[in-house]
């Protein structure tokens, strides 16, 4: 018997009946070609990443060889490890002498050493709490502070001292603007005489004693002692250079001779609490006489009083007969008023008006005439008024971003655009109200 032919040399496909179809050969060839083409396409797709990588390396090598310096500069500019000099809400320029309009609305950081020496007691309590929470002291550069710094740069200190008054609604940032200006004065080598809250000298005095040297006046030894300690901390490097101009007698056995360092005068008030109020008066007199002098130890003097309207308001202090103690009857207030006169040269008087501790005044009052009264206005006139307003749009945005960066806003809604609009509505962009609102979020 003949065997069945199974070879397909002619290109056909073997069938069970032993025959082949004339179209089976081309169909089989098309299937094989399609399979080969799909395999090649898959290989090409798999090689695309490798090809892209090779082209990228080639282009980078060519670019580096032709313009290597430019590539290096671009790499430095976009390196995420290198912090940018300026950000939206914060500046790296911490020197207040270099602050300009470009830094307005941005936060700058006070070095911890400056906070300890310049503001041992001169920062608001809530700001001190915020410093401990954020582990840093950041103050916003605002327009009133820049305006006052510009005035201090252009002033003629051979003429009588100019007086500046920061005023505005409650909680708008007058105290921190004053602290910014004092930081500027300190870095410029000024001697800083700072009274952080004058209202504390006219109310809630724990100890009030009749003056042993001036009949009809009253001493506040505890307030005077605390102020002398902080003054020594702030201006210790001046106390050995400035000498006394006359002899001061404290008791029959104790006195400070002429020509002695001012540090001995301060130590006398710290060690002898009973005479501390008189020591403050003698210290202020020496500073007033020697400020701006031509001698070797000449210095410029910044007299800063926060809440200056307390010097002409009413007090809560009572005498033994239950009658009211007038401000001019207090030794500290009497001597501080002398520093606010413009009968001395070589410095400036920097003050703020405050409603926080203002006694027997309407809460809505904030204008100089309303808070100073007629007597205080006449004593301070002429002065340069500098208004302090609530946050602008840019300042509010900076404060909001700063709180976000410090994770001070924990509520999810507060981080949305609607939440930010609610904060604007509730606070009216008032810095103090905004800080209190965000403390609960």
Buried (B, 14 or more C-beta within 10 A) or exposed (E): EEEEEEEEEEEBEBEEEEEBEEEBBEEBEEEEEEEEEEEEEEEEEEEEEEEEEEEEEEEEEEEEEEEEEEBEEEEEEEEEEEEEEEBEBBBEBBEBEEBEEEBBBBBBBBBEEBBEBBBBBBBBEEBBEBBEEBEBBBBBBBBBBBBBBEBBEEBEBEEBBBBBBBBBBBBBBBBBBBBBBBBBBBBBEBBBBBBBBBBBBBBEBEEBEEBBEBEEBBBBBBBBBBBBBBBBBBBEEBBEBBBBEEEBEBEEEEEBEEEBBBBBBBBBBBEBBBBBBBBBBBBBBBBBEBBBEEEEEEBBBBBBBBBBBBBBBBBEBEEEEEEEBBBEBBBBBBBBBEBBBBEBBBBBBBBBBBBBBBEEBEEEBBEBEBBBBEEBBEBBEEBBEBBBBBBBEEBBBBBBBBBBBBEBBEEEEBBEEEBBEBBBEEBEBBBBBBBEBBEEB
